[in-house]
Amino acid sequence: MELTGQVPRRGLGADGPTVPVLGLGSWNTWDRMDRADAVELVRAAVDRGVNFFDVAHYNFGPHAEGARTDVIFGQVVTEAGVRREDYQLCGKLWLWDYPGSSLGDALKVSLDRIGTDRADMVVAGDFVGDLDVRRVVSDVAELIEAGLFETWGVNNWSAADLSLAIRFAREEGLVAPAFAQLKYSVARRSVPDGEPYGRMFADGLGLQASDVLEGGILAGRLHPERKIGADPGGIRDRIRESYPELKRIADGFGATPAQVAVAFCLTHPAAASVLVGVSRREQFEDNLGALDLLARHGGELRDAVDELWIDRDVVAPEASWGTDAPGTGA
């Protein structure tokens, strides 16, 4: 069965906007594509209601790459004839150099590179070490007041830091984070499925799943040549070894491994959207098939892939993306 029509939308947390359940990310995406193919992909995505784009300026901290993927996205969306009011833009507020560098200045540079003067929402992250959470919340509030965006979330923060941000914002009458963008996949579940984040999800925080295909490994590209995300817990080789079992499970559902991986994330009760980094129209169409799989077998997916939970007891549930569980030595 092929899903047709517009993709479903969900609320990005209790206080956030509605977003399509699939969103397109920018890291190593637009700069890997032929320009004509990228224009076709954007047009096809927006036509199906996948009009959420996570786009960042990758030139900070470990992402100091001088990448042009954000510049290319701005050009591609214009060439595709997509008006700014017809898509949702999610930017990044990188915290690697904070507070030494201004969040507002960095965001304005990022928006200018895309060719717009505003985002719809931003994600604040990443960082390692201590962070003045209250100052971040206050600085973000000033950017919201200036009209640069309306909603914000965090990227791979610890549960304790995010809880403090929400509590401080509410005490001060400021805009609190509406969602958390977290690594989440059939293999990496400890943080999103753990109790600390679970309490915040129950209180209205939204979940946006990222790294759902482990850079393509869970789609069958076991040794991707491009740079992919961090490896909390040092489990990437085990994830590669688990792929045949994921393929067997997918075959049983009459689906592809990527479809199982995407659909699984959307079974989380707080999940609003899944970010995918497709670089071909065929990959986009395959990801759309995950929604049909979810409709047909959503109640069975979590049990079916339970043994593929590889970071169980390896990464601490309350942790940020870079922290292992105590005593694992991982």
PEDAFEN-V930176 format. One record per residue. RES is the residue in three letters. SS is DSSP state (H for helix, E for strand, - for the rest). Layout:
res-><RES,RES>
ss-><SS,SS>
This chain:
res-><MET,GLU,LEU,THR,GLY,GLN,VAL,PRO,ARG,ARG,GLY,LEU,GLY,ALA,ASP,GLY,PRO,THR,VAL,PRO,VAL,LEU,GLY,LEU,GLY,SER,TRP,ASN,THR,TRP,ASP,ARG,MET,ASP,ARG,ALA,ASP,ALA,VAL,GLU,LEU,VAL,ARG,ALA,ALA,VAL,ASP,ARG,GLY,VAL,ASN,PHE,PHE,ASP,VAL,ALA,HIS,TYR,ASN,PHE,GLY,PRO,HIS,ALA,GLU,GLY,ALA,ARG,THR,ASP,VAL,ILE,PHE,GLY,GLN,VAL,VAL,THR,GLU,ALA,GLY,VAL,ARG,ARG,GLU,ASP,TYR,GLN,LEU,CYS,GLY,LYS,LEU,TRP,LEU,TRP,ASP,TYR,PRO,GLY,SER,SER,LEU,GLY,ASP,ALA,LEU,LYS,VAL,SER,LEU,ASP,ARG,ILE,GLY,THR,ASP,ARG,ALA,ASP,MET,VAL,VAL,ALA,GLY,ASP,PHE,VAL,GLY,ASP,LEU,ASP,VAL,ARG,ARG,VAL,VAL,SER,ASP,VAL,ALA,GLU,LEU,ILE,GLU,ALA,GLY,LEU,PHE,GLU,THR,TRP,GLY,VAL,ASN,ASN,TRP,SER,ALA,ALA,ASP,LEU,SER,LEU,ALA,ILE,ARG,PHE,ALA,ARG,GLU,GLU,GLY,LEU,VAL,ALA,PRO,ALA,PHE,ALA,GLN,LEU,LYS,TYR,SER,VAL,ALA,ARG,ARG,SER,VAL,PRO,ASP,GLY,GLU,PRO,TYR,GLY,ARG,MET,PHE,ALA,ASP,GLY,LEU,GLY,LEU,GLN,ALA,SER,ASP,VAL,LEU,GLU,GLY,GLY,ILE,LEU,ALA,GLY,ARG,LEU,HIS,PRO,GLU,ARG,LYS,ILE,GLY,ALA,ASP,PRO,GLY,GLY,ILE,ARG,ASP,ARG,ILE,ARG,GLU,SER,TYR,PRO,GLU,LEU,LYS,ARG,ILE,ALA,ASP,GLY,PHE,GLY,ALA,THR,PRO,ALA,GLN,VAL,ALA,VAL,ALA,PHE,CYS,LEU,THR,HIS,PRO,ALA,ALA,ALA,SER,VAL,LEU,VAL,GLY,VAL,SER,ARG,ARG,GLU,GLN,PHE,GLU,ASP,ASN,LEU,GLY,ALA,LEU,ASP,LEU,LEU,ALA,ARG,HIS,GLY,GLY,GLU,LEU,ARG,ASP,ALA,VAL,ASP,GLU,LEU,TRP,ILE,ASP,ARG,ASP,VAL,VAL,ALA,PRO,GLU,ALA,SER,TRP,GLY,THR,ASP,ALA,PRO,GLY,THR,GLY,ALA>
ss-><-,-,-,-,-,-,-,-,E,E,E,-,-,-,-,-,-,E,E,E,-,E,E,E,E,-,-,-,-,H,H,H,-,-,H,H,H,H,H,H,H,H,H,H,H,H,H,-,-,-,-,E,E,E,-,-,-,-,-,-,H,H,H,-,-,-,-,-,H,H,H,H,H,H,H,H,H,H,H,-,-,-,-,H,H,H,-,E,E,E,E,E,E,-,-,-,-,-,-,-,-,-,H,H,H,H,H,H,H,H,H,H,H,H,-,-,-,-,-,-,E,E,E,E,-,-,-,-,-,-,-,-,H,H,H,H,H,H,H,H,H,H,H,H,H,-,-,-,-,-,E,E,E,E,E,-,-,-,H,H,H,H,H,H,H,H,H,H,H,H,H,H,-,-,-,-,-,-,E,E,E,E,E,-,-,-,-,-,-,-,-,-,-,-,H,H,H,H,H,H,H,H,-,-,-,E,E,E,E,E,-,-,-,H,H,H,H,H,H,-,-,-,-,-,-,-,-,-,-,-,-,-,-,-,-,H,H,H,H,H,H,H,H,H,H,H,H,H,H,H,H,H,H,-,-,-,H,H,H,H,H,H,H,H,H,-,-,-,-,-,E,E,E,E,E,E,-,-,-,-,H,H,H,H,H,H,H,H,H,H,H,H,H,H,H,H,H,H,H,H,H,H,H,H,-,H,H,H,-,-,-,-,-,-,E,-,-,-,-,-,-,-,-,E,-,-,-,-,-,->
